[in-house]
């Protein structure tokens, strides 16, 4: 007998429509945005602090932001301030 790939719980039609697609797509999108935000923030902090092993680990391991949050608030050498406006994203330019 052949496989029925037209739908069902785990077939390719899973996100094709219906109530499951309506609820799952925004949830997946929210998880992606959440993960990218925390990953960017933690990678930037690890690079700034020259913590190469943390940078590589954070880059490779995906944990929905949990590892990144733990690194930022518990394991980093410099405690995180919630608002780091004093750290410029671009180094100051010398006069021309």
C-alpha positions in Angstrom: 0.0 0.0 0.0 1.1 3.5 -0.7 1.8 6.3 1.8 -0.8 9.1 2.1 1.3 12.3 2.2 -1.6 14.6 1.5 -2.2 15.6 5.1 -2.6 14.1 8.5 -0.7 15.1 11.6 2.8 14.8 10.2 2.4 15.0 6.4 3.5 17.9 4.2 0.0 19.4 4.4 0.4 20.0 8.1 0.7 23.8 7.8 -1.4 23.9 4.6 -4.4 25.4 6.3 -7.1 24.7 8.8 -7.0 25.5 12.4 -3.6 24.0 13.0 -1.9 26.3 10.5 -3.7 29.3 11.9 -2.3 28.7 15.4 1.1 27.0 14.6 2.4 29.6 12.1 2.3 32.6 14.5 3.8 30.4 17.3 6.7 29.3 15.1 7.3 32.8 14.0 7.3 34.1 17.6 9.9 31.4 18.5 12.1 32.4 15.6 12.0 36.1 16.5 12.6 35.3 20.2 15.6 33.0 19.4 17.2 35.4 16.9 16.9 38.3 19.4 18.6 36.5 22.3 21.2 34.8 20.0 22.3 38.1 18.5 22.5 39.8 21.9 24.5 37.0 23.5 26.8 36.6 20.5 27.5 40.3 20.4 28.3 40.3 24.1 30.5 37.3 23.9 32.4 38.8 21.0 32.8 42.1 22.8 34.2 40.3 25.9 36.5 38.2 23.7 35.0 34.9 25.0 35.7 32.7 22.0 34.4 29.4 23.5 31.1 31.0 24.6 30.8 32.6 21.2 31.2 29.2 19.4 28.9 27.4 21.8 26.2 30.0 21.5 26.5 30.0 17.7 26.1 26.2 17.4 23.7 25.3 20.1 20.0 26.2 19.7 18.0 26.3 22.9 15.2 28.8 22.1 17.3 31.5 23.8 17.6 29.7 27.2 21.4 29.2 26.9 21.8 32.8 25.7 19.9 34.2 28.6 21.8 32.1 31.1 25.1 33.3 29.5 24.1 37.0 29.6 22.8 37.1 33.1 24.8 34.4 35.0 28.0 33.3 33.3 29.4 36.4 31.6 32.3 38.2 33.2 30.7 41.6 33.0 27.2 41.7 34.5 24.6 42.8 32.0 22.9 46.2 32.4 19.4 46.1 31.0 20.2 49.3 29.1 23.7 49.5 27.6 23.4 52.8 25.8 27.0 53.7 26.8 28.4 51.0 24.5 28.5 52.3 20.8 27.7 49.8 18.1 30.1 51.5 15.7 33.6 52.6 16.9 34.0 56.4 17.0 35.5 57.8 13.7 38.6 59.9 13.8 38.4 63.4 12.3 39.0 63.7 8.6 
